[in-house]
Amino acid sequence: MDSLWLTVKEAADLAGYHPDTIRKLVQSGEIEARKWGRDWQVSRKGLRQYLNNVGKLGSKRGPKPLLSKV
């Protein structure tokens, strides 16, 4: 079963973003996440929602990630 929470690196790999970008999105509240010790864990559902919203806005960041992976 897939975990409901991802590491920043896992989220970045799935989204096709740099881990620093994921951290900035977490810190700005654009992606749901929680602090686990020293590390952030990104909500799989929150990441999926963010990527769907970015797609609807017509972002010009290049190829869209495969949402079926998220």
C-alpha positions as a Markdown table, in Angstrom:
| # | Residue | x | y | z |
|---|---|---|---|---|
| 1 | Met | 0.0 | 0.0 | 0.0 |
| 2 | Asp | 1.3 | 3.5 | -0.8 |
| 3 | Ser | 2.0 | 5.7 | 2.1 |
| 4 | Leu | -0.1 | 8.8 | 2.6 |
| 5 | Trp | 3.0 | 10.8 | 3.3 |
| 6 | Leu | 6.1 | 11.4 | 1.1 |
| 7 | Thr | 9.5 | 12.7 | 1.8 |
| 8 | Val | 10.4 | 16.0 | 0.1 |
| 9 | Lys | 12.7 | 14.0 | -2.2 |
| 10 | Glu | 10.0 | 11.6 | -3.1 |
| 11 | Ala | 7.5 | 14.4 | -3.7 |
| 12 | Ala | 10.0 | 16.2 | -5.9 |
| 13 | Asp | 10.7 | 13.1 | -8.0 |
| 14 | Leu | 7.0 | 12.5 | -8.5 |
| 15 | Ala | 6.2 | 16.1 | -9.4 |
| 16 | Gly | 9.3 | 16.7 | -11.5 |
| 17 | Tyr | 10.4 | 19.6 | -9.3 |
| 18 | His | 13.6 | 20.3 | -7.4 |
| 19 | Pro | 13.4 | 19.4 | -3.7 |
| 20 | Asp | 14.0 | 23.1 | -2.8 |
| 21 | Thr | 10.9 | 24.0 | -4.8 |
| 22 | Ile | 8.8 | 21.5 | -2.8 |
| 23 | Arg | 10.2 | 22.9 | 0.4 |
| 24 | Lys | 9.2 | 26.5 | -0.6 |
| 25 | Leu | 5.7 | 25.3 | -1.5 |
| 26 | Val | 5.4 | 23.6 | 1.8 |
| 27 | Gln | 6.6 | 26.6 | 3.7 |
| 28 | Ser | 4.2 | 28.9 | 1.8 |
| 29 | Gly | 1.3 | 26.5 | 2.7 |
| 30 | Glu | 0.6 | 25.7 | -0.9 |
| 31 | Ile | 1.1 | 22.0 | -0.3 |
| 32 | Glu | -0.1 | 20.2 | 2.9 |
| 33 | Ala | 2.8 | 18.8 | 4.9 |
| 34 | Arg | 3.8 | 18.0 | 8.5 |
| 35 | Lys | 7.1 | 18.2 | 10.3 |
| 36 | Trp | 8.4 | 14.8 | 11.4 |
| 37 | Gly | 11.5 | 15.3 | 13.6 |
| 38 | Arg | 13.8 | 17.4 | 11.5 |
| 39 | Asp | 12.2 | 16.5 | 8.2 |
| 40 | Trp | 9.1 | 17.5 | 6.3 |
| 41 | Gln | 6.6 | 14.9 | 5.1 |
| 42 | Val | 4.4 | 15.9 | 2.2 |
| 43 | Ser | 0.8 | 14.8 | 1.9 |
| 44 | Arg | 0.3 | 12.7 | -1.2 |
| 45 | Lys | -3.2 | 14.1 | -1.5 |
| 46 | Gly | -2.0 | 17.7 | -1.0 |
| 47 | Leu | 0.7 | 17.2 | -3.7 |
| 48 | Arg | -1.9 | 15.8 | -6.1 |
| 49 | Gln | -4.3 | 18.7 | -5.5 |
| 50 | Tyr | -1.5 | 21.2 | -6.0 |
| 51 | Leu | -0.4 | 19.6 | -9.3 |
| 52 | Asn | -4.0 | 19.5 | -10.5 |
| 53 | Asn | -4.5 | 23.2 | -9.7 |
| 54 | Val | -1.2 | 24.1 | -11.5 |
| 55 | Gly | -2.3 | 22.2 | -14.5 |
| 56 | Lys | -5.7 | 24.1 | -14.6 |
| 57 | Leu | -3.8 | 27.4 | -14.4 |
| 58 | Gly | -1.8 | 26.5 | -17.5 |
| 59 | Ser | 1.6 | 26.8 | -15.9 |
| 60 | Lys | 4.5 | 27.0 | -18.4 |
| 61 | Arg | 6.9 | 24.9 | -16.3 |
| 62 | Gly | 7.5 | 22.3 | -19.1 |
| 63 | Pro | 6.1 | 18.8 | -19.3 |
| 64 | Lys | 3.4 | 18.1 | -16.8 |
| 65 | Pro | 4.2 | 15.3 | -14.3 |
| 66 | Leu | 2.3 | 12.0 | -14.6 |
| 67 | Leu | -0.5 | 12.4 | -12.1 |
| 68 | Ser | -1.1 | 8.7 | -12.1 |
| 69 | Lys | 2.2 | 8.3 | -10.1 |
| 70 | Val | 1.1 | 10.6 | -7.3 |
